[in-house]
Amino acid sequence: MARFIVIESLDGVGKTTLVRNLAAALGGIAMSMPGPAIKPLREQIHAALGDARIAHALFYLALAAAEGSKARAAADAGRTVVMDRFLASAIAYARARGVAADFGALLPALPRPDVSVLLTLDEDERVRRLGARGEMSAADIQSLDPAFRGVVMAELRVRCDLQVDVTGADEKEAVRRVIGAVGCPPAGL
């Protein structure tokens, strides 16, 4: 059965690697938000939007509408889709950045995943992984602030269907944990 699965988390948890590996294990496709057409333009768009926090939030909600529509169409056509971030992250990060807009009115008009998974990891391990990447992005640095991180995680916990801790898991074990939680059999079974 094809499904639209979303993986949400803070940066440094292993979400992007897990999305790629999970999609392969399920015989599906990996997608991300923003998609490949926007990703190289993201910094220019951020600069153009300036300090208008609501504009940044609406930009990410627009991306969720566009990428989510593609993902939903693929899942409805019989392809399992595993998405790297989606609506929960767009709203959680907006809230952590002080945007108090009522996004609830928009949600019924946006594509919905079949299941959203909050991926968690021991905070010391997450910080180590961020440091191992080399130079940290502004978003990475922001996620190190306990207050900011707390708001993001509280929002993600409310908006995700499941939570899977990947502390101590290698790449294969992380995939197994998510498959077990989501209840999707690997491809070929």
C-alpha positions in Angstrom: 0.0 0.0 0.0 1.5 3.4 -1.1 1.7 6.0 1.6 2.8 9.6 2.0 5.1 9.5 5.0 6.7 12.6 6.5 9.8 12.7 8.7 10.2 15.7 11.0 13.1 16.6 13.3 15.6 19.2 14.4 18.7 19.5 12.2 21.4 17.0 13.0 19.1 14.1 14.0 19.7 12.2 10.7 16.5 13.0 9.0 17.8 13.4 5.5 19.8 10.2 5.6 16.8 8.3 7.1 14.4 9.7 4.4 16.7 8.5 1.6 17.2 5.0 3.2 13.6 4.6 4.2 12.4 5.4 0.7 14.8 2.9 -0.7 13.7 0.2 1.9 10.0 0.8 1.0 10.6 0.9 -2.7 9.4 4.5 -2.8 10.7 7.9 -3.6 12.4 10.5 -1.3 11.2 14.1 -1.4 12.2 17.1 0.6 10.9 20.5 1.5 12.0 22.7 -0.2 12.2 20.7 -3.4 15.2 20.6 -5.7 14.0 23.5 -7.8 13.9 25.9 -4.8 16.7 24.6 -2.6 19.5 26.5 -4.5 17.4 29.7 -4.4 16.5 29.5 -0.7 19.1 31.9 0.6 18.3 34.5 -2.0 14.6 34.2 -1.2 15.4 34.5 2.5 17.4 37.7 1.8 14.6 39.1 -0.3 12.0 38.4 2.4 14.2 40.3 4.9 13.1 40.3 8.5 9.4 39.8 7.8 8.9 36.6 9.9 5.4 36.1 8.6 6.7 36.2 5.0 9.2 33.4 5.8 6.4 31.4 7.4 4.1 31.9 4.4 7.0 31.0 2.0 7.4 27.6 3.8 3.6 27.0 3.9 3.5 27.7 0.1 6.4 25.2 -0.4 4.4 22.7 1.7 1.4 23.2 -0.5 3.4 22.7 -3.7 5.6 19.8 -2.6 2.8 18.2 -0.6 0.6 18.2 -3.7 3.3 16.4 -5.7 3.8 13.9 -2.8 0.0 13.3 -2.4 -0.4 12.7 -6.1 2.4 10.2 -6.2 1.1 8.3 -3.2 -2.4 8.3 -4.7 -0.9 6.9 -7.9 0.6 4.0 -6.0 4.1 5.3 -5.1 5.2 5.5 -1.5 6.7 8.9 -0.8 8.9 9.7 2.2 9.2 13.5 2.7 12.0 15.3 4.5 10.1 17.9 6.5 6.6 19.2 5.8 3.9 21.2 7.5 4.8 20.5 11.1 8.3 21.9 10.7 7.0 24.9 8.8 4.6 25.8 11.6 7.0 24.8 14.4 9.8 26.9 13.2 7.5 29.9 12.5 6.2 29.6 16.1 9.7 29.4 17.5 10.6 32.6 15.5 7.7 34.5 17.0 5.0 34.2 14.3 1.6 34.0 16.1 -0.5 33.8 13.0 -3.5 31.4 12.9 -2.3 28.7 10.5 -5.2 26.5 11.5 -7.5 28.1 8.9 -5.1 27.2 6.1 -4.5 23.5 7.1 -7.6 22.0 5.6 -6.6 23.4 2.2 -3.1 21.8 2.3 -2.2 18.2 1.4 -2.1 15.8 4.3 0.4 13.0 4.8 -0.8 9.6 5.8 1.6 9.6 8.8 4.1 12.1 10.2 7.0 10.9 12.3 9.0 13.0 14.8 12.5 11.7 14.8 14.4 12.3 18.1 18.0 11.9 19.2 19.9 12.4 22.4 20.7 16.2 22.4 24.5 15.7 23.1 24.7 13.4 20.0 22.7 15.9 17.9 25.1 18.7 18.9 28.1 16.5 18.1 26.7 15.6 14.6 26.0 19.3 13.9 29.6 20.1 14.8 30.9 17.3 12.6 29.2 18.9 9.6 31.7 21.7 9.6 30.4 25.3 9.6 27.0 25.5 11.2 24.2 27.3 9.4 22.2 30.0 11.1 19.3 27.5 11.6 21.7 25.0 13.2 23.0 27.7 15.6 19.4 28.8 16.3 18.4 25.2 17.2 21.1 25.1 19.9 19.2 27.7 21.9 17.2 25.8 24.5 14.2 28.1 24.4 14.0 28.0 20.6 14.5 24.2 20.5 11.9 23.8 23.2 9.2 25.6 21.2 10.1 23.7 18.0 10.0 20.4 19.8 6.7 21.1 21.6 5.1 22.1 18.3 6.4 19.0 16.5 5.2 16.7 19.3 1.7 18.1 18.9 1.7 17.9 15.1 3.3 14.5 14.5 1.5 11.2 14.7 4.4 9.2 16.0 7.7 9.7 17.7 10.7 7.5 17.0 13.9 7.8 19.0 17.1 6.9 17.0 19.6 7.4 19.8 22.2 4.7 19.5 20.9 3.4 16.1 23.0 3.1 13.0 21.4 3.9 9.6 19.9 0.4 9.2 18.5 0.3 12.7 17.0 3.7 12.4 15.1 2.5 9.3 14.0 -0.6 11.1 12.7 1.5 14.0 10.7 3.8 11.8 9.3 0.9 9.7 8.2 -0.8 12.9 6.5 2.4 14.2 4.8 3.2 10.9 3.8 -0.4 10.1 5.0 -0.4 6.5 6.5 -3.6 5.2 9.8 -3.2 3.3 9.7 -3.5 -0.5 9.6 -7.0 -1.8 7.8 -8.5 1.3 
